[in-house]
Amino acid sequence: MSKFIQIDVRLLAAYGEGGLKRAFPDLYRLLDEAGYDLVIEREPSLYEMVEVMIRMNNDPAVGRESKKRIAKKLKEMTQVRDRAREALLSGRLSELDGLLYRLEDLFSDL
């Protein structure tokens, strides 16, 4: 690696005006009901949000109905996120783009 130049590739949230609350109101409500205020405040990307869903699914303080909703999509979310990670690390940006769209669909369905 260069001594004075670094490569920085990041996936950033781009929820637009109204943020997460407007872009994904059901996800926002799920986070709010579970008391995940720091996540709401930080508005991580959906790529990072998969980890939040894993935590919520394992959190005894999260209600059973919320966990049922999460569990329906969690396995596929995790698989898509993992495939997206591979595409990102391999520089397959077109494939990554498609996987991120799929992740958006999964969170919309949540």
Backbone torsions as a table, in degrees:
resi	resn	phi	psi	omega
1	MET	NA	147.6	179.4
2	SER	-59.5	149.5	179.9
3	LYS	-73.4	-30.0	-173.4
4	PHE	-122.1	3.3	-179.5
5	ILE	-130.8	137.1	177.6
6	GLN	-120.4	149.2	173.2
7	ILE	-96.8	129.4	-179.0
8	ASP	-130.2	108.3	177.5
9	VAL	-115.2	121.0	-177.0
10	ARG	-134.2	151.8	171.7
11	LEU	-103.3	118.6	-176.9
12	LEU	-112.9	146.0	174.6
13	ALA	-70.5	138.2	177.4
14	ALA	-138.1	68.9	-174.8
15	TYR	-78.7	-14.1	178.7
16	GLY	78.7	-168.5	-178.6
17	GLU	-61.9	131.9	-178.2
18	GLY	93.4	-10.0	174.7
19	GLY	60.5	-156.5	-178.2
20	LEU	-58.0	-39.2	-177.1
21	LYS	-58.2	-40.7	-178.3
22	ARG	-83.6	-38.2	-176.6
23	ALA	-72.6	-38.6	-177.3
24	PHE	-136.3	72.2	-174.4
25	PRO	-61.1	-35.0	179.8
26	ASP	-69.7	-40.5	176.1
27	LEU	-63.6	-44.0	178.2
28	TYR	-57.7	-46.7	-179.3
29	ARG	-62.8	-41.4	178.3
30	LEU	-60.0	-45.6	178.9
31	LEU	-65.9	-42.0	-178.6
32	ASP	-64.4	-45.8	-179.8
33	GLU	-63.0	-31.2	-179.5
34	ALA	-85.6	-4.2	178.9
35	GLY	78.3	24.9	-179.8
36	TYR	-89.1	58.7	-175.5
37	ASP	-63.6	-37.3	-180.0
38	LEU	-65.7	-35.5	176.9
39	VAL	-66.6	-44.5	178.6
40	ILE	-59.5	-44.7	-179.1
41	GLU	-64.1	-42.0	-176.6
42	ARG	-76.3	-28.4	-178.9
43	GLU	49.7	63.3	179.1
44	PRO	-68.4	163.8	176.4
45	SER	-65.4	161.0	178.0
46	LEU	-63.8	-30.1	175.2
47	TYR	-57.5	-46.8	178.0
48	GLU	-73.9	-27.0	-176.8
49	MET	-66.3	-21.6	176.8
50	VAL	-59.3	-41.1	177.3
51	GLU	-62.6	-36.5	178.1
52	VAL	-64.4	-41.2	179.2
53	MET	-64.1	-38.0	176.7
54	ILE	-62.8	-45.8	178.8
55	ARG	-61.4	-44.4	-179.0
56	MET	-63.6	-38.7	-180.0
57	ASN	-64.3	-27.4	-179.9
58	ASN	-98.8	-4.9	-175.3
59	ASP	-82.3	117.8	-179.8
60	PRO	-64.7	-18.4	-179.5
61	ALA	-81.5	-13.1	179.5
62	VAL	-84.4	133.5	-176.9
63	GLY	-63.6	156.0	-177.4
64	ARG	-60.3	-41.5	-179.7
65	GLU	-64.0	-40.8	177.6
66	SER	-63.3	-42.5	179.3
67	LYS	-63.9	-36.2	177.9
68	LYS	-62.4	-43.3	178.6
69	ARG	-62.0	-44.0	-179.1
70	ILE	-65.7	-46.5	-175.0
71	ALA	-59.6	-32.0	180.0
72	LYS	-60.2	-32.2	-174.2
73	LYS	-112.7	-10.8	-169.2
74	LEU	-62.1	-44.3	-178.3
75	LYS	-61.1	-46.7	-179.9
76	GLU	-67.7	-38.9	176.8
77	MET	-57.5	-45.9	-179.2
78	THR	-63.8	-42.5	179.3
79	GLN	-63.9	-44.4	179.8
80	VAL	-65.2	-43.3	178.1
81	ARG	-60.2	-42.5	179.9
82	ASP	-66.1	-40.7	176.9
83	ARG	-66.1	-36.3	178.0
84	ALA	-65.3	-39.3	177.8
85	ARG	-60.9	-45.0	178.7
86	GLU	-61.4	-43.7	179.8
87	ALA	-64.3	-40.5	179.0
88	LEU	-62.6	-48.7	-177.7
89	LEU	-67.9	-25.7	180.0
90	SER	-91.5	-5.0	179.4
91	GLY	75.8	19.4	177.5
92	ARG	-89.4	77.8	-170.2
93	LEU	-70.4	-32.7	178.0
94	SER	-65.0	-44.3	176.9
95	GLU	-63.9	-42.0	178.4
96	LEU	-58.4	-44.2	-179.9
97	ASP	-58.6	-46.0	178.6
98	GLY	-63.0	-39.5	179.0
99	LEU	-67.5	-36.9	177.9
100	LEU	-67.4	-36.8	174.1
101	TYR	-61.6	-41.0	178.5
102	ARG	-63.3	-39.9	177.8
103	LEU	-62.6	-41.4	176.3
104	GLU	-59.3	-43.6	179.5
105	ASP	-61.5	-42.3	179.8
106	LEU	-62.9	-40.8	178.8
107	PHE	-71.2	-32.5	176.1
108	SER	-65.7	-37.5	179.7
109	ASP	-72.1	-20.9	-176.7
110	LEU	-62.2	NA	NA
